[in-house]
Amino acid sequence: MKAKEFFEMNDKELSNKIAELKSNLFNLRFKHATNQLSNPMVIAQCKKDIARAMTVQNQRALAAKKAK
């Protein structure tokens, strides 16, 4: 996903997406360990998506803290 897509989500959707991505990463790692994963690059892509989403979440938290 693009970072722009994460910016367009509200806080609850973003939290749900992070949880979904982490669950997906767990499943991908499990498939990789059992040699059922055809393309191991999807693991790296999933990690990057998690990082992008968490970055947006942290930016929002810092902006809210700074506004107070």
N, CA, C and O atoms as a printed pandas DataFrame, in Angstrom:
     atom_number atom_name residue_name chain_id  residue_number  x_coord  y_coord  z_coord
0              1         N          MET        A               1    0.830   -1.181    0.000
1              2        CA          MET        A               1    0.000    0.000    0.000
2              3         C          MET        A               1    0.877    1.248    0.000
3              4         O          MET        A               1    2.014    1.229    0.470
4              5         N          LYS        A               2    0.338    2.295   -0.521
5              6        CA          LYS        A               2    1.032    3.577   -0.523
6              7         C          LYS        A               2    0.755    4.300    0.795
7              8         O          LYS        A               2   -0.272    4.076    1.437
8              9         N          ALA        A               3    1.672    5.156    1.181
9             10        CA          ALA        A               3    1.502    5.914    2.421
10            11         C          ALA        A               3    0.270    6.805    2.340
11            12         O          ALA        A               3   -0.386    7.056    3.351
12            13         N          LYS        A               4   -0.044    7.280    1.148
13            14        CA          LYS        A               4   -1.212    8.139    0.966
14            15         C          LYS        A               4   -2.487    7.429    1.398
15            16         O          LYS        A               4   -3.384    8.049    1.970
16            17         N          GLU        A               5   -2.569    6.136    1.128
17            18        CA          GLU        A               5   -3.746    5.354    1.513
18            19         C          GLU        A               5   -3.874    5.277    3.029
19            20         O          GLU        A               5   -4.986    5.281    3.558
20            21         N          PHE        A               6   -2.750    5.206    3.728
21            22        CA          PHE        A               6   -2.786    5.169    5.188
22            23         C          PHE        A               6   -3.206    6.526    5.756
23            24         O          PHE        A               6   -3.913    6.585    6.762
24            25         N          PHE        A               7   -2.772    7.613    5.116
25            26        CA          PHE        A               7   -3.154    8.946    5.574
26            27         C          PHE        A               7   -4.649    9.173    5.432
27            28         O          PHE        A               7   -5.236    9.922    6.212
28            29         N          GLU        A               8   -5.276    8.534    4.444
29            30        CA          GLU        A               8   -6.703    8.723    4.204
30            31         C          GLU        A               8   -7.581    7.963    5.196
31            32         O          GLU        A               8   -8.777    8.240    5.294
32            33         N          MET        A               9   -7.014    7.019    5.924
33            34        CA          MET        A               9   -7.778    6.239    6.898
34            35         C          MET        A               9   -7.933    7.034    8.192
35            36         O          MET        A               9   -7.105    7.884    8.517
36            37         N          ASN        A              10   -9.014    6.740    8.927
37            38        CA          ASN        A              10   -9.137    7.345   10.253
38            39         C          ASN        A              10   -8.365    6.477   11.251
39            40         O          ASN        A              10   -7.823    5.435   10.882
40            41         N          ASP        A              11   -8.319    6.904   12.502
41            42        CA          ASP        A              11   -7.482    6.229   13.494
42            43         C          ASP        A              11   -7.903    4.780   13.731
43            44         O          ASP        A              11   -7.055    3.894   13.843
44            45         N          LYS        A              12   -9.197    4.542   13.807
45            46        CA          LYS        A              12   -9.679    3.189   14.072
46            47         C          LYS        A              12   -9.371    2.266   12.895
47            48         O          LYS        A              12   -8.933    1.132   13.094
48            49         N          GLU        A              13   -9.595    2.737   11.686
49            50        CA          GLU        A              13   -9.284    1.937   10.495
50            51         C          GLU        A              13   -7.792    1.635   10.432
51            52         O          GLU        A              13   -7.388    0.530   10.068
52            53         N          LEU        A              14   -6.982    2.622   10.789
53            54        CA          LEU        A              14   -5.534    2.439   10.756
54            55         C          LEU        A              14   -5.097    1.385   11.770
55            56         O          LEU        A              14   -4.257    0.541   11.459
56            57         N          SER        A              15   -5.649    1.424   12.962
57            58        CA          SER        A              15   -5.317    0.418   13.982
58            59         C          SER        A              15   -5.733   -0.975   13.527
59            60         O          SER        A              15   -5.001   -1.945   13.724
60            61         N          ASN        A              16   -6.907   -1.068   12.921
61            62        CA          ASN        A              16   -7.374   -2.357   12.416
62            63         C          ASN        A              16   -6.484   -2.867   11.287
63            64         O          ASN        A              16   -6.212   -4.064   11.199
64            65         N          LYS        A              17   -6.033   -1.963   10.426
65            66        CA          LYS        A              17   -5.169   -2.348    9.308
66            67         C          LYS        A              17   -3.824   -2.838    9.814
67            68         O          LYS        A              17   -3.277   -3.799    9.274
68            69         N          ILE        A              18   -3.282   -2.199   10.838
69            70        CA          ILE        A              18   -2.009   -2.632   11.417
70            71         C          ILE        A              18   -2.153   -4.032   11.994
71            72         O          ILE        A              18   -1.289   -4.884   11.785
72            73         N          ALA        A              19   -3.233   -4.271   12.716
73            74        CA          ALA        A              19   -3.471   -5.607   13.279
74            75         C          ALA        A              19   -3.611   -6.647   12.174
75            76         O          ALA        A              19   -3.100   -7.761   12.292
76            77         N          GLU        A              20   -4.303   -6.282   11.107
77            78        CA          GLU        A              20   -4.480   -7.197    9.978
78            79         C          GLU        A              20   -3.142   -7.497    9.302
79            80         O          GLU        A              20   -2.870   -8.641    8.940
80            81         N          LEU        A              21   -2.309   -6.470    9.133
81            82        CA          LEU        A              21   -1.008   -6.669    8.502
82            83         C          LEU        A              21   -0.091   -7.533    9.364
83            84         O          LEU        A              21    0.653   -8.364    8.844
84            85         N          LYS        A              22   -0.145   -7.337   10.679
85            86        CA          LYS        A              22    0.681   -8.153   11.572
86            87         C          LYS        A              22    0.241   -9.614   11.542
87            88         O          LYS        A              22    1.072  -10.521   11.580
88            89         N          SER        A              23   -1.052   -9.831   11.476
89            90        CA          SER        A              23   -1.573  -11.192   11.362
90            91         C          SER        A              23   -1.135  -11.818   10.044
91            92         O          SER        A              23   -0.749  -12.986    9.992
92            93         N          ASN        A              24   -1.202  -11.028    8.989
93            94        CA          ASN        A              24   -0.775  -11.500    7.678
94            95         C          ASN        A              24    0.708  -11.845    7.680
95            96         O          ASN        A              24    1.111  -12.846    7.087
96            97         N          LEU        A              25    1.527  -11.024    8.342
97            98        CA          LEU        A              25    2.956  -11.288    8.425
98            99         C          LEU        A              25    3.223  -12.598    9.165
99           100         O          LEU        A              25    4.087  -13.376    8.760
100          101         N          PHE        A              26    2.490  -12.841   10.237
101          102        CA          PHE        A              26    2.640  -14.100   10.969
102          103         C          PHE        A              26    2.352  -15.293   10.057
103          104         O          PHE        A              26    3.093  -16.275   10.043
104          105         N          ASN        A              27    1.255  -15.186    9.293
105          106        CA          ASN        A              27    0.897  -16.279    8.382
106          107         C          ASN        A              27    1.939  -16.470    7.281
107          108         O          ASN        A              27    2.245  -17.598    6.895
108          109         N          LEU        A              28    2.477  -15.363    6.782
109          110        CA          LEU        A              28    3.507  -15.462    5.748
110          111         C          LEU        A              28    4.770  -16.117    6.290
111          112         O          LEU        A              28    5.389  -16.934    5.607
112          113         N          ARG        A              29    5.154  -15.765    7.507
113          114        CA          ARG        A              29    6.341  -16.384    8.112
114          115         C          ARG        A              29    6.123  -17.884    8.325
115          116         O          ARG        A              29    7.033  -18.690    8.129
116          117         N          PHE        A              30    4.922  -18.236    8.721
117          118        CA          PHE        A              30    4.602  -19.642    8.926
118          119         C          PHE        A              30    4.690  -20.407    7.600
119          120         O          PHE        A              30    5.259  -21.498    7.547
120          121         N          LYS        A              31    4.130  -19.836    6.541
121          122        CA          LYS        A              31    4.200  -20.469    5.228
122          123         C          LYS        A              31    5.638  -20.583    4.739
123          124         O          LYS        A              31    6.015  -21.580    4.123
124          125         N          HIS        A              32    6.442  -19.549    5.018
125          126        CA          HIS        A              32    7.845  -19.578    4.603
126          127         C          HIS        A              32    8.611  -20.685    5.335
127          128         O          HIS        A              32    9.456  -21.359    4.746
128          129         N          ALA        A              33    8.311  -20.860    6.605
129          130        CA          ALA        A              33    8.997  -21.882    7.396
130          131         C          ALA        A              33    8.640  -23.286    6.932
131          132         O          ALA        A              33    9.447  -24.207    7.055
132          133         N          THR        A              34    7.438  -23.452    6.400
133          134        CA          THR        A              34    7.009  -24.773    5.942
134          135         C          THR        A              34    7.182  -24.945    4.427
135          136         O          THR        A              34    6.655  -25.889    3.837
136          137         N          ASN        A              35    7.924  -24.024    3.809
137          138        CA          ASN        A              35    8.220  -24.065    2.366
138          139         C          ASN        A              35    6.973  -24.061    1.492
139          140         O          ASN        A              35    6.950  -24.714    0.449
140          141         N          GLN        A              36    5.944  -23.339    1.897
141          142        CA          GLN        A              36    4.729  -23.214    1.097
142          143         C          GLN        A              36    4.612  -21.845    0.447
143          144         O          GLN        A              36    3.652  -21.582   -0.276
144          145         N          LEU        A              37    5.576  -20.974    0.696
145          146        CA          LEU        A              37    5.533  -19.613    0.175
146          147         C          LEU        A              37    6.289  -19.563   -1.150
147          148         O          LEU        A              37    7.474  -19.890   -1.210
148          149         N          SER        A              38    5.599  -19.153   -2.202
149          150        CA          SER        A              38    6.232  -19.147   -3.518
150          151         C          SER        A              38    7.131  -17.932   -3.730
151          152         O          SER        A              38    8.141  -18.027   -4.426
152          153         N          ASN        A              39    6.774  -16.790   -3.137
153          154        CA          ASN        A              39    7.549  -15.568   -3.314
154          155         C          ASN        A              39    7.892  -14.979   -1.946
155          156         O          ASN        A              39    7.034  -14.359   -1.318
156          157         N          PRO        A              40    9.126  -15.157   -1.471
157          158        CA          PRO        A              40    9.477  -14.657   -0.140
158          159         C          PRO        A              40    9.570  -13.135   -0.051
159          160         O          PRO        A              40    9.693  -12.598    1.050
160          161         N          MET        A              41    9.514  -12.433   -1.169
161          162        CA          MET        A              41    9.570  -10.972   -1.137
162          163         C          MET        A              41    8.302  -10.351   -0.557
163          164         O          MET        A              41    8.308   -9.186   -0.160
164          165         N          VAL        A              42    7.223  -11.119   -0.505
165          166        CA          VAL        A              42    5.987  -10.581    0.078
166          167         C          VAL        A              42    6.157  -10.333    1.571
167          168         O          VAL        A              42    5.455   -9.496    2.139
168          169         N          ILE        A              43    7.075  -11.045    2.213
169          170        CA          ILE        A              43    7.348  -10.818    3.636
170          171         C          ILE        A              43    7.940   -9.424    3.820
171          172         O          ILE        A              43    7.515   -8.678    4.703
172          173         N          ALA        A              44    8.907   -9.076    3.000
173          174        CA          ALA        A              44    9.526   -7.752    3.086
174          175         C          ALA        A              44    8.510   -6.658    2.786
175          176         O          ALA        A              44    8.501   -5.623    3.451
176          177         N          GLN        A              45    7.664   -6.875    1.803
177          178        CA          GLN        A              45    6.647   -5.888    1.461
178          179         C          GLN        A              45    5.653   -5.693    2.607
179          180         O          GLN        A              45    5.227   -4.572    2.884
180          181         N          CYS        A              46    5.290   -6.780    3.264
181          182        CA          CYS        A              46    4.369   -6.706    4.392
182          183         C          CYS        A              46    4.997   -5.928    5.552
183          184         O          CYS        A              46    4.322   -5.132    6.205
184          185         N          LYS        A              47    6.285   -6.158    5.806
185          186        CA          LYS        A              47    6.986   -5.430    6.858
186          187         C          LYS        A              47    7.018   -3.934    6.558
187          188         O          LYS        A              47    6.844   -3.112    7.457
188          189         N          LYS        A              48    7.240   -3.588    5.298
189          190        CA          LYS        A              48    7.275   -2.181    4.907
190          191         C          LYS        A              48    5.903   -1.535    5.067
191          192         O          LYS        A              48    5.804   -0.380    5.480
192          193         N          ASP        A              49    4.854   -2.271    4.746
193          194        CA          ASP        A              49    3.500   -1.739    4.920
194          195         C          ASP        A              49    3.199   -1.481    6.396
195          196         O          ASP        A              49    2.588   -0.471    6.744
196          197         N          ILE        A              50    3.631   -2.398    7.257
197          198        CA          ILE        A              50    3.439   -2.218    8.697
198          199         C          ILE        A              50    4.184   -0.965    9.163
199          200         O          ILE        A              50    3.650   -0.167    9.933
200          201         N          ALA        A              51    5.414   -0.803    8.692
201          202        CA          ALA        A              51    6.210    0.362    9.079
202          203         C          ALA        A              51    5.556    1.658    8.608
203          204         O          ALA        A              51    5.530    2.641    9.348
204          205         N          ARG        A              52    5.030    1.667    7.386
205          206        CA          ARG        A              52    4.358    2.869    6.877
206          207         C          ARG        A              52    3.136    3.211    7.730
207          208         O          ARG        A              52    2.923    4.368    8.093
208          209         N          ALA        A              53    2.356    2.212    8.036
209          210        CA          ALA        A              53    1.141    2.439    8.826
210          211         C          ALA        A              53    1.486    2.920   10.232
211          212         O          ALA        A              53    0.829    3.817   10.760
212          213         N          MET        A              54    2.491    2.340   10.829
213          214        CA          MET        A              54    2.874    2.744   12.182
214          215         C          MET        A              54    3.476    4.145   12.183
215          216         O          MET        A              54    3.320    4.889   13.152
216          217         N          THR        A              55    4.160    4.506   11.104
217          218        CA          THR        A              55    4.700    5.859   10.991
218          219         C          THR        A              55    3.574    6.881   10.949
219          220         O          THR        A              55    3.650    7.911   11.619
220          221         N          VAL        A              56    2.542    6.616   10.181
221          222        CA          VAL        A              56    1.396    7.519   10.104
222          223         C          VAL        A              56    0.723    7.616   11.468
223          224         O          VAL        A              56    0.327    8.700   11.897
224          225         N          GLN        A              57    0.596    6.481   12.145
225          226        CA          GLN        A              57   -0.029    6.470   13.463
226          227         C          GLN        A              57    0.794    7.301   14.457
227          228         O          GLN        A              57    0.232    8.057   15.250
228          229         N          ASN        A              58    2.118    7.159   14.412
229          230        CA          ASN        A              58    2.977    7.931   15.315
230          231         C          ASN        A              58    2.948    9.418   14.988
231          232         O          ASN        A              58    2.979   10.250   15.895
232          233         N          GLN        A              59    2.888    9.762   13.700
233          234        CA          GLN        A              59    2.802   11.168   13.320
234          235         C          GLN        A              59    1.521   11.798   13.863
235          236         O          GLN        A              59    1.532   12.930   14.347
236          237         N          ARG        A              60    0.435   11.067   13.779
237          238        CA          ARG        A              60   -0.833   11.583   14.301
238          239         C          ARG        A              60   -0.779   11.757   15.812
239          240         O          ARG        A              60   -1.299   12.738   16.343
240          241         N          ALA        A              61   -0.159   10.817   16.501
241          242        CA          ALA        A              61   -0.052   10.907   17.955
242          243         C          ALA        A              61    0.799   12.111   18.368
243          244         O          ALA        A              61    0.461   12.823   19.313
244          245         N          LEU        A              62    1.898   12.328   17.655
245          246        CA          LEU        A              62    2.751   13.475   17.967
246          247         C          LEU        A              62    2.047   14.798   17.670
247          248         O          LEU        A              62    2.191   15.766   18.418
248          249         N          ALA        A              63    1.286   14.836   16.578
249          250        CA          ALA        A              63    0.545   16.055   16.235
250          251         C          ALA        A              63   -0.515   16.351   17.286
251          252         O          ALA        A              63   -0.715   17.509   17.651
252          253         N          ALA        A              64   -1.195   15.322   17.775
253          254        CA          ALA        A              64   -2.224   15.516   18.796
254          255         C          ALA        A              64   -1.576   15.974   20.116
255          256         O          ALA        A              64   -2.123   16.815   20.829
256          257         N          LYS        A              65   -0.415   15.409   20.420
257          258        CA          LYS        A              65    0.277   15.785   21.653
258          259         C          LYS        A              65    0.788   17.222   21.564
259          260         O          LYS        A              65    0.740   17.971   22.540
260          261         N          LYS        A              66    1.277   17.592   20.384
261          262        CA          LYS        A              66    1.787   18.942   20.186
262          263         C          LYS        A              66    0.666   19.978   20.198
263          264         O          LYS        A              66    0.876   21.116   20.615
264          265         N          ALA        A              67   -0.513   19.589   19.746
265          266        CA          ALA        A              67   -1.656   20.513   19.725
266          267         C          ALA        A              67   -2.130   20.867   21.130
267          268         O          ALA        A              67   -2.701   21.937   21.343
268          269         N          LYS        A              68   -1.901   19.988   22.076
269          270        CA          LYS        A              68   -2.317   20.253   23.471
270          271         C          LYS        A              68   -1.335   21.163   24.082
271          272         O          LYS        A              68   -1.474   21.527   25.250
